[in-house]
Amino acid sequence: MGENTFSAVRVSEHVYWVGAIDWGLRDFHGYTTHRGSSYNAYLILADKVTLVDTVKRGFADELLARTASVIDPRRIDFIVSNHAEMDHSGSLPEIIQAVQPEKVFASAMGVKALAAHNLAQQIEAVGNGSSLNLGNLTLRFWETRMLHWPDSMVSYLVEDQVLFSQDGFGMHLASSERFADEVDPWILRYEAAKYYANILLPYSPLVTRLLATIKELGIPIACIAPDHGPIWRKGLEVLEWWREWAEQKPTKKAVIAYDTMWKSTELMARAIAEGLVETGATVKLAGMHGSTRSDVATELLEAGAFLVGSPTINNNMFPTVADLLCYIRGLKPKNLVGQAFGSYGWSGEGVKQVREELARMGVELVGEPVAINYVPNQSALQACRELGRAVGRRMQERLS
Ligand code: FEO
């Protein structure tokens, strides 16, 4: 082959990574990706050359160039689409056009989803637990419905023991390293946790079931190849991380998220933090003028308490707080205690609205919200500190 701008990376005897790295990505449908991401696709060099997943629209050239570094892309016979979300199927029309594959496969739900993607080719459904004969190799499929979309499935290359886990066990991380064991361990765990907290959390019971199914199947896994971030080939510690996170077991961590107009609500948040610290809690404060909703979701992953503060603006809670609560409610966090607080000028509906939202998301409310007119005085700050103590004590009770 001639010189290529992009190269494939060998993953196992027959598998090459041929994905794309999105170094500049900073927003993934509302999830702040401070470290970018990658869209992973995998080439299986079998008798029937197979491409597992594609990449986001705009990155097809990179996929094709990496493929071309090992084989002419027009030699691809099969394409498998494990997941129809646009970051993996956005370039599918272009790739089909370029490759002209013999067949394209997806789950039954994937066939339905891809019907609306303007593809120039019929998609064939593969059944749950079924196998596809690649000549000298065998690819198996298991549906993982609602992990995290209805169409989601995983594929498994029997001979190389490679599990193509689609979004599963992935993370948003653009890196020059392709394997998890090459990445700074702190970054690895943080980004894996962030991904779990922001994408998978609502489906935690299904994650637990999937992990049990993997165990029951007893398939040997040498390598987990996700659709985002590094590939797991040693230790597979991510399986244990996911098992822990799916349990949604709280720790003594309390998260206080707030926004502030004139620093009064911020002062209250700091006083509440002092009360929590007195009870032995680990406290994280997130001011929504600097933190993002996905940062707060990440902090909440192992938290036992969630307190939210808002000023009132035009008879409503502050917009950044409303944004946060809408996002967090969708993630269905569990096992939290907490309360609302905030300062107001003349009407003060914001705190009541925050309290209602926390109740709707199932947070056990401790005591009463603290709402302060204008600037908190010493007695108001003592009330905040007492709220922190009360929430901290209740969190510790529930942990014991
Ligand atoms: Fe990476 Fe659900 O898309």
Residues whose N, C-alpha, C, O or C-beta is under 5 A from the ligand:
A	BS01	FEO	E85 D87 D167
